[in-house]
Amino acid sequence: MDSVSTDNYDGIVFDIPDRTDIVRSPADILNLVLALFLVAVSILIVVLFSQTVPDASTDLVATGDAIPGIVDDLLLLFVALIALGLPLVIFAWHAARQPLIRTAMLITAAIVAAVSTMLVFGWLPRDAADASLGKLVAPFYSYVSGIVAGLTVANSVLSHRQRRIAWTALWIGILIRVAIVSGLPVDLTIALGIGWASGSLTRFAFGTPNHSPTGYQIVDSLREVGLEPVRVKAAGVDARGSKPYFVDLENGDRLFVKTLSKDERSADILFRMYRTLFLKNIGDEPAFSSLRRAVEHEALAAMVAASIGVKTPAIRAGRKIGDEDYSMLLAQDAITGESLDRVPDERMTDDVLRAVWQEVRKMHVQHLAHRDLRLANVFLDESGDVWMIDFGFSEVSADRVLLDTDVAELVMSTALKVGAQRAVAAAVEVMGIDAVCRAAVRMQPLALSGATRNALNESGKLYDEVLEKVRGACAMEEIHFDRISRLSLSLPRMRS
């Protein structure tokens, strides 16, 4: 854990593995992908509209010429002091306080960005007038690219105030410089994109400081809402998209706490981008605008489920962790029991199966889709009651396709525990034959969660057996699956 005073944590037991100081963050991969996309689109504009783009530059030149000479000189001096001086001050501060390897990363990223920008500018097609202008502004844009790369690398160790000052000053300097000396706006975009990409690639290659929450920070956040922990323990359970903990409270209560950081958020955005590019008809919504919105949505969905009678743990807290919105936590009452993927097979009775489907039916009547009905997200407590957990991917006002996907997922996942016959029979008994037959078109690999798909792939012919039982129950000769893949390739089949 981070080096902090432990005076305020006397008596609290932290059962958490030591975390690594340096990590490779999905956020850097996301930034690299976005930066390369920005560069690619900008280059495409230059190539396809090589005659139109210079006209925009001519308009900017006319705007710059209208500025009086003395004002022009003062603005250039301001640019030199701000755009050149301030980032160098930030870099010097960084070098004085950070290990040598971190400073080497910053310098490497800046050099790679500057050189890459010069090479790209030299390769881009230009007419004669545009080429002359390019020779004038290319060194400035290479410098801008290098500064952006350096600031990108330094972001992880600068405070929020330092980052805001550095980036604001750089943007003001860039805008004034472009207005005075001119240059192609798309060239500025290319330079910024290359700098962003170089900095992100350097960060991922060498790793960045670990900003995931510490046990101390979790305790502080829970204390802010009046909860007093006495033990924080890492939970060895499946909690996709978050880091889970069990927290014992002073009053004897036990909480299940999920922490989400920008790394989990970036991984989720990358996952959604992949699905958007290669899949269709899957019901994904755009990623939430912030971690706070994501946590609020999960809390809302869980509370809606509870309000309609679904057995789900009560929400106890939703808070940011630390001083900045890098991380959030969501705390719920812990369930004394096990998820269905861990319970002994003999406990998976027909009564338990029916109870699982009855909870799903309550949600679907109100068009609440869970969207992640893996065995890991259904709990069986010590008294035999069924609980639904993890509403992070849920939709409160879901379309029919999402409800059908819920049914398909649960049929397939329960079949892993009880076999095809009992899984399909329980679904038909509680949800009705129409619901199961509608869901048949979603019982395909691409519509299932990765955990369920992989487990079916390892189970031999179970997948085909489930489809056969569904066809028999629905009197179908063949199931015509929804088209989900955007590619014309055949959908992947389960291994027999």
Secondary structure, DSSP 8 states (H G I E B T S, - for coil): ------GGGTT-EEE-----SEE--HHHHHHHHHHHHHHHHHHHHHHHTTTHHHHHHHHHHHHHHTS-HHHHHHHHHHHIIIIIIHHHHHHHHHHHHS-HHHHHHHHHHHHHHHHHHHHHHHHS---HHHHHHHHHHHHHHHHHHHHHHHHHHHTTTS-HHHHHHHHHHHHHHHHHHHHHH---HHHHHHHHHHHHHHHHHHHHHH-EE--S--HHHHHHHHHTTT--EEEEEE--S--TTSEEEEEEETTS-EEEEEEEEHHHHHHHHHHHHHHHHHB-SS------SSHHHHHHHHHHHHHHHHHTT-----EEEEEEESSSTTEEEEEEE--SEEETTTS-GGG--HHHHHHHHHHHHHHHHTT-B-S---GGGEEEETTS-EEE---TT-BSS--HHHHHHHHHHHHHHHHHHH-HHHHHHHHHHHH-HHHHHHHGGG-SGGGS-HHHHHHHHTSTTHHHHHHHHHHHHHT-S-------BSSSS-------
